[in-house]
Amino acid sequence: VGWLLVGAAPERVSGQTESAAKYVDHVYHDEDGDHRYVVYVPAGYSADRPVPGLMFLHGAGERGTDNRLQLDVGLSPYIQARRGDFPFLAIFPQCEDLHSRLLGGWTADSPDGARALKILDQVLADYRVEADKVGLIGWSMGGYGAWSLAAAAPEKFSAVLALSGGGNPEAVESLKSLPVW
């Protein structure tokens, strides 16, 4: 899979010209240091027109700090296949914890899970995303994380898709207003 990567966030300037589809490298900084993530910006994106968003949480095999493994499986290959007409802005954080239990990497009480929510907030500030149309998708370890993050912050998401994952059934009450598959 080949990616077009550039290093800066787009400017939020009225009248910005529409763009070609691209993957953009970003860095989120907190008290623990720098944490890299990738944003897929759809073809035709313009700061004048909001787009729906997706956040993808990868499985345990893509943990690390290379900021590339999370693009190898799951949502990104699908985007590559539909690059010209995939309409969502997609966020790809990477779980940095290589030593936790496999299913705990993205939980809301883990550093990576909490950071994923902060990265989502950063992307919503940097890009023009329809805040009421942000889906959360997780695969395997990420499926458990999708359940956990959506239960912890249901107001941030419009739908949840937990693939090959699961979660605490006691969280169902907080998820009752979200479509969950």
N, C-alpha and C positions, 0 to 999 in steps of 0.2 A: 504494500500500500504506500503510495506517495502522498506527502502532505505539503501544502504550501504554508509555510509558517512565517509570520512577521512578528515583530516584537512590541508594538505599541498598541494601546487601546485606541479606538477611533475617537475622533473629536465629536463632541455633541454640539454641532453647529447647525443652525437652521440653514437649509438649502444644501446640505452636504450631498454630493453626488452619490448615486447608487454604486454599489461595489460588486465585484466578482466574489464567488464563494471562496472562503479561505479559513484556515485554522490559524489562530492567533495565540502565541505564547503569552502568558501573564505570570506575575508573581504576587502572591498575597504575603504581606509581612505582618508578623505578630511578635509577642514576647519570646517565642521559641525560634524565631528566625524567619527565613524566606521559604515559601512553599509555592512551588510552580504548579500551574494548571493550564489547560488549553480551552479556548472558546472557539467553536465553529460558528462562523458568521455566514449566514445564507446569502446566496446570490441575490442581488437587488436590495440588500439591506441599506436603509437610509435612516439617519437619526430623526428624520421628519415623520417616520411611519413606524409605530411599534410592531414588533413581531412576537409570536408565541415562543416560549422557551422550554427547554428540557434540561434536567441535570441527570447525568448518568453516573452511577456508582458501580465500578468494576468489581470483579471477583478477586479472590485471594491470590491468584497467579499473576496479577498485574500490579501488586504492591511494589513500592520502591520510591525512588526519587529521580528517575530519569526523565519523567514527564513525557514518556512515549508509550510505555506498555499499556496504559489505559486506552490507547487508541487502536490497539491490535485486535480486540474482540468486542463483541456486543454492538453498541450503537454506531460506532465510527465506521466499520466496514459497510453497514447499511447506508450511511450518509454518503460514503464514497461511491456506492453503486447508483445513488440518486442525486449526485452532487449538484446538478443543474436545477433540480426542482425540489430539493428538501427545504421546506419553508421555516424550520425552527432554528433559533439560536440555541446551540447545545453547549453545555458546560461539562468539562471533564476534569474533576479533581483527581488526585492520586493519593491513595492511602499509603502513608509513609511507614507505618508500624509493621515491621517484618516479624515481630515476635509475639504478638497477641494471639489469643485464640482466633482461629480463622473466621468464625462467625461474628466476632466482636469488633472487627476493624472499623466498621462504619457506624456503630451504634451511637445514639445521641449523647451518651455519657463518655464516649471516647474522644481523645484529642482530634482525631481525623474526622469524626462525625461532626463535632462542634465546628471544626474549621470548614467543613463543606458548607454548612449553613452560612458562615461568615463570607465564604467565597461567593455563594449565591447572592448575598446582599451586595457585595462589591460589584458583581456583574450587573445587577439591577441598577446600580448607581452609574456605571460606566456606559451601558448600552440602553437602547430604547426597547425594552421588553414589556409586553403586556403582563403586568403583575398578577392579574387574575387568570392568566393562561400559562402557568408554569407547571409542567409535569415532572415527576420524579420517577426515574427508572433505575432498577438495580438488578444485577445478575449475580446469583449465588451469594457470596459474602455481601455483595451490594444489594441483593434482594432482601436480606435481613436488615441491612442498613436503611433501605428505602422504607421498610415498615417502621423501623425505630425512629428515623428522622421525621417521617410524616406524622407519627403519633406524638412526637415532641413538639412539632411546629406545624400543625395542620393548616394554619392560616397562610403559610407560604406556598402551598401547592394547590393545584386545581384537580389533579389526578395522580394516582400512584400505580405503578406497575412493578410488582416484585416477582421476578423470574427465577425459578429454581431456588427460592428463598422461603422465608417464613418469619415468624415473629411471635412475640408474647400475645396470647389471645386476650389478656387483660387490657391491651391497648385499643381494642375494637371500639370502645366508647368514644375515644378521641378521634377516631377515623370515620365515624358514622356519617359525616357530611361530605366525605370525599369519595369519588368513584375509585375503587381499588380492584385491581385485577391480579 
